[in-house]
Amino acid sequence: METATIQRWIPYAGLAISVPLALIVGPKTTAFYAVAVGVSTVAALWLLWGMPLWMQEARDRAPVGWRPVVYYVGLLALVGTLVVISPLFGFFAVIGYLHAQILPGRWNLVGVGGTAAAMAACQMGGVHNIHGLGICFYVILFLVNGMIAGSMTVAGTAEDAHRRELAEANQRLHEMLEENAGLHAQLVAQAREAGVMDERQRLAGEIHDTIAQGLTGIVRQLEVVERFGEDAEKRQHHLTLARELARESLAEARRSVQALRPGPLAVAQLPEALAELTAAWSRTAGIDARVEVSGEAVALPPEVEVVLFRAAQEALANADKYSGAARVGVTLSYTPDVVVLDVVDDGSGFDSAGLAAAGPSANGTGYGLAAMRSRLGQIGGTLTVESEPGDGTAISAAVPAPGCPVLGVTPGTMVATGAWAAPVAAVAG
């Protein structure tokens, strides 16, 4: 049985015990019987009216208006009347302690004091014994009852307040958890969308680096063939190059669809893959190219090697299409903090500041550099482009070495580390 149900029947149990005892021990008169039974009946009816108020307060711990005060004042008056009739009604009077909690604030202590006065009279054997020296004993009993019951009431009130605070905190926590669940779902959706966009960008870059560049090389070779209409040997040479480019592009496209990892990197480390890429590009473009590796080569994560390889591929393609260079230098530099790929040519150059301000043009010029910068940014790297009309072009892609934080490399930093020295020397040589 629940505690609330037990407490609900305690007052009636007190009356059920007190009334027979009072009738047995008390005066054997009709008037006494009538008064005792009559007042007890009124008390029972009063409980029937007020018990729901007390139960609501005990359950909700919320104020229910002025009726609780009226109920308790009436209950205390009935308790006092019954105690005056017979001290044996003390079995019922104890209910005053329990129901005092219905009073608002510290008024419950007043109710406890009134109940303590009634209980002290019962313990004295009746109101008629409170005279002379009995008054002192009554005061002592009142104080003892009041202190004990008051302490328990204060402790119970504090516990109830703490319980209410915990309930409110749990409610706020529940609301916060629901709100956080909604935010988490929103963040997951946003992360999924961002992942889709990143994957689309990556795929666009892969297509640009494989199919688009291969087709561009084939077109250039076929254009050259048209210029050598009378020279069969040269025509055959460039047709052979175009055929090789077509085969390589087809193989690269198939491999990209399967794994989206550059073919050379599938069978070799980054320095060897760059050497193979540069040699193949030099044969196709007809431009002298040299590859240098400085520092002790270390293993890089596959995604980092792919980005650096694609950066070299794009830089060489741009040198072939736009620079008119005679020589190109490619340098891969390993330092404790940074790995730097430099591609320098001695071509016509361009206004790098103007390109950065304008961004990719409508015909696609500059898209490769934007894609390179985006890819490097995704792995914590940076891209630096330095060029002036008539003074060649230097492209530097820097990524953090394994175990190092995200970079914040500027052109001045690159020059200070000497990363430009090797490609410049290769071109100058």
C-alpha angles and dihedrals in degrees: 000000000000121000092240091055092050092049090049092061097041094089092051090047089052090053091046090056098039100048098057092043092049092048092048097046100032129081115303094234132125091230093055092047092048094048095044094047094041096051091043090053091051089049091052091049090047089054091051090056098042102035094081089054091053092046091051092050091047091049103040101023086216129130113259100193131257097323096084091060092049090047095051095044089052092046092051091049091052091047090052092048093050092047089052089051092050135347087222088077085078086097086066097035092066088074087077089075093053097045095045088087089074089073117093122254118328092346087093087073089058088054090049089051092052091049091048089054090053093046092049089054090052091050090051089059095253142331091278090069094060101098137098112354088356089073090066091050089047092052091049092049090046092052093046092048092044095049094047095044093039092052091049091047093050091048091048091048091050090048091049091050090049090048091051091049090051091049091050091046091050090050092050090046090051091051091048091049090052090048091047090049089055092047090047091052090049092049091048090052091048092047090050091051091047090050091051091050092048091049091049090051091048092049090048089053092048092051090047092049096047119023098023095047093043092052090047090054092048091050091050092050091049090049089054090050090059090057092056099053093142098039105077094181095055092042090053091048093055093041088055090051091049090050091050091048091050092051093046091047092049092049091046092049091051092047092047091053090052102042110351089225120124112260096233091053090054091068104023143037121260098267092051092043091052091049091051092046093049094047092050091046092049092053092048098042095039090228123131109245132179131194124209129183118198127188128016111312114235131190112265128197111272093245091054093050090049092053093048091046091050090047091055090046092052094044092051091046090052091048090053095046103040116011105064086212125171095201136026129191124204119192129182110195124192118198130164091259108027143023112214130194114197126188114185128177134182094224134125095287126204142227100284093181091055092048092050091051095045098041124202113348127231094261092054100262108148095019091110092055091047090050091048092051092048093049093048091048091055091060096040096262134127137222123216124189121189120179141140129188109275094006105086130245133272120195120187126188115190127187130177116264115244109291095017126116127250114297131245097185121168129191090256091056092050092053092047092056091052093239091141095053100083099049092044090051090048092053094043091049 
